Amino acid sequence: MSAERVASLHSWYAEWKGLRVAVLGLSVTGFSAADTLAELGADVLVVTEKADQEYSRLLPVIGAALHVGPLDAVPAVLSDFAPDVVLASPGFPPSHPLIAWAQASGIPLWGDVELAWRVRDKVVRPDGRPADWILITGTNGKTTTTRLTAEMLVAGGLRAAPVGNIGTPVLDAVRDPAGFDALVVELSSHQLWYLNLQTGPDALSPHAAVCLNLADDHLEWHGSFAAYRDAKAGVYARTRVACVYNKADDATREMVEDAEVVEGARAVGFDLGVPGPSDLGLVDGILVDRAFLEERATSALELTTVADLAEQGLAAPHVVSNILAASALARSLGVAPADIHDALDRFRLDPHRIQVVAAHRGITWVDDSKATNPHAAGSSLAAYPGAVWVVGGLLKGVDVAELVRTRGAAARAAIVIGTERGDIVAAFERHAPAVPLFEVDHTQTEDVMARVVELAADVARDGDTVLLAPAAASFDQFVSYSDRGERFAEAVRAWIAGQDDGSARPQD
């Protein structure tokens, strides 16, 4: 197929038949892409190092071919296929041999989000327009903000869905026969790297977008912090209505200033201070909007109060920031303040996000296993100063020294887990030598959290919090951050049961 014809494929109803597409990877994303392309009539070859049994069984049913094998070099089956397009799952970094081959060969390189944008008109609204897209990224808070925004839109009477990196592929939503008014798309830096390869008048153009914050993360994937930052900055490209940014994070403001947006798009800031015109913020414990009202120079609209949020467990500072960002995005689509308030009354945080596991004999046990990088862990430590901090795991090339210096020095104690403990221990020895430090060197997954809880119970005192905020990924010792959090919670419950039946040693 000619390059011109490939470039013209910007509708579900375009001529996709005969397009040869190599799909790299067979996770949820890879299968969703293969299924969509097969439905469109394309010739699909899925290439992967490992394949889920269920997906492998389904591929022949949908009419796609499968190659499973090592991918440290381009397999002959892929080069012989001579794809017109390579569609990569977000796990494939720019340095991967197959990605380098596609780019060197001049083959268009897409992600699943690019394909979803191209075919977004499969189901349209009564006025004939596809759903509006709202894009959300950031080092931390993406999932919470995505869920919050979708809940607010639904409360405002819109058909909306949280999709993308949050778990539901965008392609599944685009193909939903019920259709949507808006899709709230969580984007990882990996997905944005692929999106940033696309340019021109037909490239993705969101209604509104936000980068919540920026800190070191995924440096092993991008190769440098600058490349990671550039990937995140792409979220604002071609925004039509509102570029929402974090006034407390200069990097996000600079992204908006540098972005090429549609004429008329506004910059809307948020932070925990008193907002100026065109911002959202706090005034005497009240969350207010001074951006989306005619009298914004002299007036503000109340959204909710910190006291109300506290009753729902939503008053931690970083959660309040997420709420303000989500409110800005929802307001950009016309959702009323009263509907935002109602949505917040119903909203609950995801499991493993500053989740109180138990409070027993004066000790509060908090699971924030989802804090998989230093920025997220820093937010947790700010919400629970003086906690007994459980930290460690797979560091992903990120330096934790600054986190230990700025937040760790106030901890009552630190309990270090994971296979990369050395850097964390060294950071405490240099920056927080007065903090009692304990290492858990157990190699068996099932033993790690039992030892953590035993150590934490020994050092914690009445009124203390024990905080699991690892600042690291979980894959060195656990299946996922959820598995890590669940094992922590199970160990806490087991310790409490032992205290109550007298089988555990009482605290000093």
C-alpha positions in Angstrom: 0.0 0.0 0.0 1.4 3.4 -0.9 2.5 5.9 1.8 -0.1 8.4 0.5 -2.9 5.8 1.1 -1.7 5.0 4.6 -1.6 8.7 5.4 -5.2 9.0 4.2 -6.6 6.5 6.7 -8.4 8.9 9.1 -11.8 7.4 9.4 -13.4 4.1 10.4 -15.0 4.2 7.0 -11.8 4.6 5.1 -10.4 1.8 2.9 -8.4 -0.3 5.4 -8.7 -3.5 3.5 -5.4 -4.9 2.4 -3.3 -2.7 4.8 -0.5 -4.9 6.3 0.0 -4.1 10.0 2.5 -5.7 12.3 1.3 -5.5 15.9 4.1 -5.7 18.4 3.1 -7.2 21.7 0.1 -9.3 22.8 -1.0 -7.7 26.1 -4.5 -6.1 26.5 -3.4 -3.3 24.3 -1.9 -5.5 21.6 -5.0 -7.7 21.4 -7.3 -4.7 21.3 -5.3 -3.2 18.3 -5.2 -6.6 16.5 -8.9 -7.1 17.0 -9.7 -3.6 15.7 -7.5 -3.9 12.7 -8.9 -7.3 11.8 -12.4 -5.9 12.0 -11.4 -3.1 9.7 -10.2 -5.7 7.1 -6.4 -5.2 7.5 -3.9 -8.1 7.3 -2.6 -8.4 10.8 0.6 -10.1 12.1 1.1 -10.1 15.8 4.8 -10.4 16.9 5.5 -11.1 20.6 8.1 -12.7 22.9 5.3 -14.3 25.0 1.6 -14.8 24.5 -1.3 -15.1 26.9 -3.0 -18.5 26.2 -6.4 -16.9 25.8 -5.2 -14.2 23.4 -3.3 -16.9 21.4 -6.5 -18.9 21.0 -8.5 -15.9 19.9 -6.1 -14.5 17.2 -7.0 -17.2 14.6 -10.7 -16.6 15.3 -10.4 -12.9 14.4 -8.2 -13.7 11.4 -4.8 -12.5 12.7 -1.5 -14.4 12.4 0.9 -14.9 15.4 4.6 -15.2 15.8 6.0 -16.0 19.2 9.8 -15.9 19.7 12.9 -13.9 20.7 12.8 -10.2 19.6 16.4 -9.2 20.1 16.6 -9.0 16.4 14.0 -8.6 13.6 12.5 -12.1 12.9 12.4 -13.1 9.3 8.6 -13.5 9.5 8.3 -9.8 10.3 10.6 -8.6 7.5 9.0 -11.0 5.0 5.6 -9.6 6.0 6.7 -6.2 4.8 4.3 -4.2 6.9 2.8 -0.9 5.7 2.4 0.1 9.4 4.0 -1.1 12.7 1.7 -0.7 15.7 3.6 -1.1 18.9 2.4 -1.8 22.4 3.7 0.8 24.9 6.1 -1.6 26.5 8.4 -1.3 23.5 11.0 1.5 24.2 12.5 3.6 21.4 15.8 1.7 21.8 14.2 -1.7 21.0 15.6 -3.4 17.9 12.1 -3.7 16.2 11.4 0.0 16.8 14.8 1.0 15.5 14.2 -1.2 12.4 10.8 0.3 11.7 12.1 3.8 11.9 15.2 3.1 9.8 13.0 1.4 7.2 10.6 4.4 7.0 7.6 2.4 8.1 4.9 4.5 9.9 5.1 3.7 13.6 1.8 4.0 15.6 0.5 3.2 19.1 -3.0 2.1 19.9 -4.0 5.6 20.8 -3.1 6.9 17.3 -5.2 4.1 15.7 -8.1 5.0 18.1 -8.0 8.6 17.1 -8.0 7.7 13.4 -11.2 5.5 13.8 -12.9 7.6 16.4 -15.9 8.2 14.1 -17.2 4.7 14.2 -19.9 5.8 16.6 -20.8 9.5 16.7 -23.2 11.7 18.7 -26.6 12.8 17.4 -25.0 15.9 15.9 -22.6 13.7 13.9 -19.5 14.5 15.9 -17.2 11.9 17.5 -16.6 12.1 21.3 -14.5 14.8 22.7 -11.2 13.6 24.1 -9.6 14.8 27.4 -6.0 13.8 27.9 -4.4 13.3 31.3 -0.7 12.6 32.1 1.8 13.4 34.7 4.4 11.5 36.8 1.8 10.9 39.5 -2.0 11.2 40.1 -3.0 10.2 36.5 -5.4 7.4 37.4 -7.1 9.3 40.3 -7.5 12.4 38.1 -8.8 10.3 35.2 -11.4 8.6 37.4 -12.4 11.9 39.0 -12.9 13.6 35.7 -15.0 10.9 34.2 -17.1 10.8 37.4 -17.7 14.5 37.2 -18.6 14.4 33.5 -21.1 11.6 34.2 -22.6 13.6 37.1 -23.0 16.5 34.7 -25.1 14.3 32.4 -22.5 13.4 29.8 -21.8 9.8 28.6 -18.1 9.5 29.5 -15.6 6.8 30.2 -12.1 6.6 31.7 -9.8 4.8 29.2 -6.2 4.3 28.1 -3.4 3.6 30.6 -6.1 3.3 33.3 -6.8 -0.2 32.0 -9.6 -0.1 29.4 -8.0 0.3 25.9 -9.2 3.4 24.0 -10.0 1.2 21.0 -12.6 -0.7 23.1 -14.4 2.6 23.9 -14.2 3.8 20.4 -15.9 0.6 19.2 -18.6 0.6 21.9 -21.9 0.7 20.0 -23.5 2.9 22.8 -21.1 5.7 22.0 -19.8 8.5 24.3 -19.9 12.2 24.6 -16.4 12.3 26.0 -13.4 10.0 26.6 -11.1 10.7 29.4 -7.8 9.3 28.3 -5.0 8.5 30.8 -1.7 8.5 28.9 1.7 7.2 30.0 4.9 8.7 28.8 5.3 5.6 26.7 2.0 6.2 24.9 2.8 9.8 24.4 6.2 9.0 22.9 4.4 7.2 20.1 1.7 9.9 19.8 4.4 12.5 19.4 5.6 10.8 16.2 2.4 11.9 14.6 2.1 15.4 13.1 0.0 17.3 10.6 -3.6 18.6 10.5 -5.2 15.2 11.2 -3.1 14.4 14.3 -4.8 14.0 17.7 -6.4 17.3 18.9 -7.9 17.1 22.4 -10.7 19.2 23.8 -8.6 19.7 27.0 -5.4 18.3 28.4 -3.3 18.3 31.6 0.1 17.3 32.8 -0.3 17.1 36.5 3.4 17.2 37.5 6.8 16.1 36.4 9.5 14.2 38.3 12.1 11.5 37.5 10.5 8.3 36.3 10.9 5.7 33.5 14.4 7.0 32.7 15.4 3.5 31.7 12.7 3.5 29.0 13.3 7.0 27.6 17.0 7.2 28.1 17.1 10.6 29.8 15.0 13.0 31.8 14.8 15.4 28.9 13.3 12.7 26.6 10.8 11.8 29.4 9.9 15.5 29.8 9.5 15.9 26.0 7.2 12.9 25.8 5.0 14.3 28.6 4.9 17.8 27.0 3.2 16.3 23.9 0.0 16.0 25.8 -0.8 19.7 25.1 -0.2 19.5 21.3 -3.1 20.9 19.3 -5.4 21.4 22.4 -8.5 23.2 21.4 -10.1 24.6 24.6 -8.1 24.3 27.9 -4.5 23.5 28.7 -4.6 22.8 32.4 -1.3 23.0 34.3 0.0 22.8 37.8 1.1 26.3 39.1 3.2 24.6 41.7 5.2 22.8 39.0 7.1 25.2 36.7 7.8 22.4 34.2 4.1 22.0 33.4 3.7 25.8 32.9 6.6 25.8 30.5 5.1 22.9 28.6 1.9 25.0 28.0 4.0 28.0 27.0 5.9 26.0 24.5 2.9 24.0 23.1 1.5 24.5 19.6 -2.3 24.7 20.3 -5.4 25.6 18.4 -6.1 29.3 18.3 -8.2 30.3 21.3 -7.1 27.6 23.7 -6.7 28.9 27.2 -4.1 28.2 29.9 -5.9 27.2 33.2 -3.8 26.9 36.3 -4.4 25.0 39.6 -2.7 24.8 42.9 -3.4 24.9 46.7 -3.1 28.7 46.9 -5.6 31.5 46.3 -6.4 31.4 42.6 -6.0 34.3 40.2 -8.3 34.8 37.2 -8.3 31.8 34.9 -7.2 29.5 37.8 -8.6 27.0 40.3 -7.4 26.9 43.9 -8.3 27.3 47.6 -9.8 30.2 49.6 -10.2 29.7 53.3 -10.6 25.9 52.9 -13.0 26.2 49.9 -12.1 24.8 46.5 -13.1 27.5 43.9 -13.1 28.0 40.2 -12.1 31.4 38.8 -11.5 30.2 35.3 -14.9 29.1 33.8 -17.2 32.1 34.6 -17.8 35.4 33.0 -17.0 37.5 36.1 -13.7 35.7 36.9 -11.8 38.9 37.5 -14.0 39.6 40.6 -15.8 36.4 41.5 -15.3 32.7 42.1 -17.5 29.6 42.1 -17.5 27.2 45.1 -16.9 23.5 44.1 -16.5 21.9 47.6 -14.7 22.3 50.8 -11.6 20.6 52.4 -13.8 19.7 55.3 -16.2 17.8 53.0 -13.3 16.1 51.3 -11.9 15.0 54.6 -15.1 13.1 55.4 -14.5 11.1 52.2 -10.8 10.5 52.9 -9.8 12.9 50.0 -8.1 15.8 51.9 -4.5 14.8 51.4 -2.8 17.7 49.7 -1.9 15.8 46.5 -5.4 14.4 46.2 -6.9 17.9 46.6 -4.6 19.0 43.7 -5.9 16.1 41.6 -9.4 17.2 42.4 -8.7 20.8 41.2 -7.2 19.5 38.0 -10.2 17.2 37.3 -12.6 20.0 38.1 -10.9 22.3 35.6 -11.2 19.6 32.9 -14.8 18.9 33.7 -15.6 22.6 33.8 -14.1 23.0 30.3 -16.9 20.7 29.1 -19.6 22.7 31.0 -20.1 20.6 34.1 -21.8 22.7 36.8 -20.1 23.2 40.2 -23.1 21.4 41.9 -22.5 18.3 39.8 -18.8 18.4 40.6 -19.7 18.5 44.3 -22.1 15.6 43.9 -19.4 13.5 42.1 -17.0 14.1 44.9 -19.5 13.0 47.5 -19.6 9.6 45.8 -15.9 9.3 44.9 -13.5 6.9 46.6 -9.8 6.5 45.9 -8.5 3.3 44.2 -7.2 0.5 46.4 -3.5 0.9 47.3 -3.7 4.7 47.1 -3.2 6.2 50.6 -5.6 3.5 51.8 -6.0 3.0 55.5 -5.7 -0.7 56.1 -6.3 -0.7 59.9 -6.0 1.4 63.0 -5.2 -0.6 66.1 -3.8 0.2 69.5 -3.0 3.7 68.4 -1.1 2.8 65.2 -2.6 3.6 61.8 -1.4 1.3 58.9 -1.6 3.0 55.4 -1.1 1.2 52.1 0.1 3.5 49.3 1.8 0.8 47.3 0.8 2.7 44.2 3.5 5.3 45.1 5.9 3.7 42.6 8.3 6.6 42.3 9.9 9.2 44.5 7.5 12.0 43.6 4.4 9.9 44.6 6.1 8.7 47.8 7.0 12.3 48.7 3.3 13.3 48.4 2.4 10.5 50.8 5.1 11.4 53.3 3.8 15.0 53.2 0.4 13.7 54.1 1.8 11.6 56.9 4.8 13.4 58.4 6.8 11.4 60.9 5.5 8.0 59.7 7.3 4.7 59.9 8.2 4.6 56.3 8.3 1.3 54.3 10.4 2.0 51.2 12.1 0.1 48.4 11.7 -2.1 45.4 12.8 -1.7 41.7 14.1 1.9 41.4 13.9 2.1 37.5 17.1 4.1 37.3 15.7 6.9 39.6 17.7 8.5 42.4 16.0 8.5 45.8 18.6 10.6 47.6 16.6 13.9 47.3 13.4 12.2 48.6 15.3 10.9 51.6 16.8 14.3 52.2 13.6 16.3 51.9 11.1 13.9 53.4 12.8 10.8 54.8 14.7 12.7 57.5 11.4 13.4 59.3 10.4 9.7 59.4 10.3 8.0 62.8 12.0 5.0 61.2 12.6 3.5 57.7 12.1 -0.1 56.8 13.9 -0.9 53.5 12.6 -3.7 51.2 13.4 -4.9 47.7 16.4 -6.1 45.7 17.9 -2.6 45.2 18.2 -1.6 48.9 21.8 -0.4 48.6 21.1 3.0 47.1 18.3 3.7 49.6 20.4 2.7 52.6 23.3 4.9 51.3 20.9 7.8 50.9 19.8 7.5 54.6 23.3 7.2 55.8 24.2 10.4 54.0 21.1 12.5 54.4 19.2 11.2 57.4 21.7 9.3 59.6 19.6 9.9 62.7 16.6 7.9 61.4 16.5 4.3 62.7 17.0 2.1 59.6 16.0 -1.5 59.2 16.6 -3.8 56.1 14.4 -6.7 55.2 16.6 -9.2 53.3 14.1 -11.9 52.9 14.1 -13.4 49.4 10.8 -15.2 49.6 7.8 -13.0 48.6 5.5 -14.4 51.2 8.0 -13.6 54.0 8.7 -9.9 53.1 5.6 -8.2 54.5 5.4 -10.3 57.6 8.9 -9.1 58.6 8.0 -5.5 57.6 5.0 -5.5 59.9 6.9 -7.1 62.7 9.6 -4.5 62.5 7.1 -1.6 62.2 5.1 -2.8 65.2 8.3 -2.8 67.3 9.2 0.8 66.4 5.8 2.5 66.1 4.3 4.2 69.1 0.8 5.4 70.0 -0.3 8.0 67.4 2.1 6.8 64.7 1.4 5.9 61.1 3.1 3.0 59.3 3.2 4.1 55.7 3.9 1.7 52.8 5.0 4.2 50.1 7.8 2.3 48.3 9.0 5.0 45.8 9.8 2.1 43.5 8.2 -0.5 41.3 7.2 -3.9 42.7 8.3 -6.4 40.0 11.5 -7.4 41.8 9.6 -9.3 44.5 5.9 -9.0 43.7 3.5 -9.5 40.8 2.4 -5.9 40.9 1.9 -2.9 43.1 -1.5 -4.4 44.0 0.0 -7.7 45.0 2.5 -5.8 47.2 -0.2 -3.7 48.8 -2.5 -6.7 49.4 0.4 -8.7 51.0 1.1 -5.7 53.3 -2.6 -5.5 54.3 -2.7 -9.3 54.9 0.4 -9.1 57.1 -1.1 -6.2 59.1 -4.4 -8.1 59.7 -2.5 -11.2 60.8 -0.4 -9.1 63.2 -3.5 -7.5 64.7 -5.2 -10.9 65.0 -2.2 -12.1 66.9 -2.2 -9.1 69.2 -5.9 -9.6 70.0 -5.6 -13.3 70.8 -2.5 -12.8 72.8 -0.1 -14.8 70.7 2.0 -11.9 69.6 4.5 -10.1 71.8 2.9 -6.9 73.2 4.6 -3.6 72.4 7.1 -2.2 74.9 
